[in-house]
Amino acid sequence: MKKKIGLGLLVVLVMIQFIRPTRNTSTTESPNELSNYYEVPADIHAVLKKSCYDCHSNNTIYPWYTNIQPVGWWLQDHVNEG
């Protein structure tokens, strides 16, 4: 009985790896870019790009573990909320 449950869980874990969320990537700069509306000093803009733009832009950089589901689903939900 334990073998069947373990095998069933393994099959489910393998199957969910094929269900992937769409990624938040774009090739163009967003028209809502902060620097389009306000004059931002270069050093502050660099800090914003490194710290904030990953989630708060259309060019998210995803870590390697995003490819493992259900972690990828959770991270994509987090990006969508951001």
Backbone bond lengths (Angstrom), bond angles and torsions (degrees), N, CA, C in turn:
res aa  C-N    CA-C-N  psi(-1)  N-CA   C-N-CA  omega(-1)  CA-C   N-CA-C  phi
1 M - - - 1.440 - - 1.529 110.72 -
2 K 1.344 117.47 -44.81 1.461 120.90 179.62 1.525 110.93 -64.04
3 K 1.342 116.43 -34.44 1.451 120.35 178.75 1.525 110.94 -64.72
4 K 1.321 117.07 -41.51 1.466 121.51 -179.51 1.529 110.81 -66.41
5 I 1.317 116.69 -41.10 1.468 120.45 178.36 1.529 109.96 -65.27
6 G 1.322 116.87 -44.90 1.463 121.23 178.64 1.521 111.84 -62.56
7 L 1.324 116.56 -41.86 1.458 120.85 178.17 1.532 110.60 -65.96
8 G 1.319 116.30 -40.01 1.467 120.51 177.76 1.522 111.45 -62.83
9 L 1.329 117.67 -43.56 1.466 121.43 177.48 1.525 111.51 -63.68
10 L 1.325 116.21 -39.85 1.456 120.32 178.47 1.528 110.86 -63.59
11 V 1.312 116.94 -43.12 1.470 120.95 178.40 1.525 110.43 -62.58
12 V 1.333 117.36 -43.13 1.465 120.81 179.06 1.527 110.39 -63.26
13 L 1.325 118.07 -43.63 1.465 121.26 179.25 1.524 112.40 -62.98
14 V 1.325 116.57 -37.16 1.457 119.92 177.58 1.529 110.33 -70.40
15 M 1.320 117.17 -41.31 1.470 120.81 -178.04 1.535 112.25 -65.43
16 I 1.322 118.34 -38.04 1.465 119.24 -177.84 1.529 112.25 -71.48
17 Q 1.321 117.94 -13.05 1.466 120.09 177.24 1.522 111.66 -67.74
18 F 1.325 117.36 -19.73 1.460 121.15 -179.25 1.524 113.07 -89.56
19 I 1.329 117.68 -6.19 1.458 122.21 178.60 1.530 106.92 -101.49
20 R 1.304 115.87 101.13 1.464 120.83 -174.17 1.523 110.88 -114.88
21 P 1.339 116.96 140.73 1.473 119.68 176.10 1.529 110.59 -75.38
22 T 1.310 116.08 158.46 1.462 119.26 176.27 1.522 109.57 -72.93
23 R 1.295 115.53 143.70 1.463 120.99 -177.11 1.513 111.31 -88.67
24 N 1.304 115.22 151.32 1.455 123.09 -179.19 1.527 108.95 -94.05
25 T 1.332 116.46 77.21 1.450 120.20 179.24 1.524 109.65 -130.03
26 S 1.301 115.62 143.31 1.457 122.22 179.85 1.517 108.02 -141.76
27 T 1.314 116.20 151.52 1.466 119.73 -179.90 1.521 111.98 -94.32
28 T 1.315 116.90 -12.96 1.462 119.93 -178.10 1.524 110.86 -112.02
29 E 1.317 114.85 159.85 1.463 120.18 177.56 1.530 109.09 -75.48
30 S 1.297 116.45 142.53 1.458 121.91 -179.16 1.527 110.79 -68.38
31 P 1.332 117.46 139.28 1.466 119.10 175.81 1.532 112.08 -68.86
32 N 1.317 117.04 -15.21 1.463 121.61 178.91 1.525 112.56 -94.01
33 E 1.299 116.80 18.54 1.462 121.99 178.41 1.528 109.79 -55.71
34 L 1.316 117.08 133.90 1.459 122.59 -177.23 1.527 112.06 -58.13
35 S 1.313 115.90 -38.55 1.476 119.36 -177.46 1.533 112.19 -71.60
36 N 1.317 118.01 -12.74 1.472 120.37 174.84 1.529 111.59 -75.33
37 Y 1.314 116.69 -23.09 1.461 121.50 -176.61 1.528 113.83 -106.07
38 Y 1.325 116.13 -30.48 1.466 120.62 -176.98 1.517 109.61 -130.05
39 E 1.309 116.03 149.74 1.455 120.40 175.12 1.524 107.77 -81.37
40 V 1.309 115.60 113.63 1.459 121.68 -176.84 1.525 108.15 -112.13
41 P 1.336 117.72 128.07 1.471 119.63 176.76 1.536 111.05 -59.51
42 A 1.314 115.78 149.90 1.468 121.21 -174.82 1.523 112.45 -58.92
43 D 1.345 117.74 -40.56 1.468 119.10 -178.79 1.526 111.43 -68.52
44 I 1.322 117.57 -37.14 1.467 120.85 177.46 1.523 110.29 -69.06
45 H 1.331 116.55 -39.15 1.463 120.79 179.04 1.531 110.46 -63.01
46 A 1.330 116.90 -38.54 1.470 120.64 178.28 1.525 110.76 -64.64
47 V 1.335 116.90 -41.36 1.467 120.54 178.20 1.532 110.43 -65.25
48 L 1.324 116.88 -43.04 1.469 120.25 178.22 1.519 111.16 -61.79
49 K 1.331 117.57 -43.78 1.463 120.46 179.82 1.524 111.21 -61.51
50 K 1.318 116.43 -41.28 1.460 119.61 -177.09 1.531 111.88 -74.74
51 S 1.317 117.48 -39.63 1.462 120.84 -171.89 1.522 114.03 -94.74
52 C 1.307 118.24 -35.68 1.469 120.56 -169.38 1.518 114.57 -110.74
53 Y 1.329 116.67 -34.38 1.455 119.23 -172.26 1.520 112.69 -67.64
54 D 1.301 117.51 -18.59 1.461 119.57 -179.85 1.528 110.91 -59.33
55 C 1.302 117.02 -41.43 1.474 120.25 179.07 1.521 112.46 -101.74
56 H 1.323 117.24 -28.51 1.461 120.99 -173.84 1.520 111.62 -104.49
57 S 1.326 116.08 45.87 1.463 121.64 174.78 1.525 107.44 -154.26
58 N 1.318 116.17 -177.02 1.465 120.31 177.48 1.515 111.86 -98.48
59 N 1.305 117.54 20.22 1.463 122.42 179.96 1.519 110.65 -133.76
60 T 1.297 116.01 66.59 1.458 121.07 -178.85 1.523 110.01 -74.01
61 I 1.313 116.30 135.52 1.463 122.28 173.73 1.522 106.83 -98.44
62 Y 1.314 116.09 115.05 1.461 121.24 -174.71 1.521 111.62 -92.68
63 P 1.337 118.20 135.97 1.465 120.60 175.65 1.531 110.40 -73.89
64 W 1.307 117.19 168.05 1.463 121.82 -176.00 1.520 112.67 -61.42
65 Y 1.332 117.86 -34.04 1.456 119.98 -174.88 1.526 113.20 -75.21
66 T 1.325 116.89 -0.87 1.464 120.01 174.00 1.520 110.24 -68.42
67 N 1.326 117.23 -21.50 1.463 120.94 -179.77 1.521 112.78 -77.05
68 I 1.315 118.43 -7.19 1.462 122.25 179.42 1.525 108.20 -101.88
69 Q 1.311 116.05 118.65 1.466 120.95 -179.80 1.530 108.61 -89.63
70 P 1.277 121.35 143.61 1.453 132.49 11.37 1.527 114.35 -90.35
71 V 1.333 118.71 6.58 1.465 120.82 178.37 1.530 110.26 -62.56
72 G 1.327 117.17 -38.98 1.456 121.51 178.79 1.517 112.08 -61.65
73 W 1.320 117.34 -38.16 1.471 121.16 178.43 1.523 109.99 -65.53
74 W 1.326 115.69 -43.88 1.461 120.28 -179.22 1.526 110.38 -63.28
75 L 1.335 116.60 -44.55 1.458 120.16 -178.75 1.526 111.14 -66.57
76 Q 1.332 117.93 -38.89 1.456 120.07 178.79 1.524 111.07 -66.43
77 D 1.314 117.50 -35.94 1.460 120.82 175.37 1.523 110.11 -63.53
78 H 1.318 116.33 -40.61 1.465 121.39 177.82 1.527 111.29 -62.76
79 V 1.333 116.87 -42.68 1.469 121.54 178.05 1.522 110.20 -65.68
80 N 1.311 117.40 -42.36 1.465 120.43 179.66 1.529 111.88 -62.52
81 E 1.312 116.82 -37.14 1.471 119.82 178.16 1.528 110.63 -70.43
82 G 1.337 116.38 -32.18 1.462 120.43 179.69 1.500 110.86 -69.99
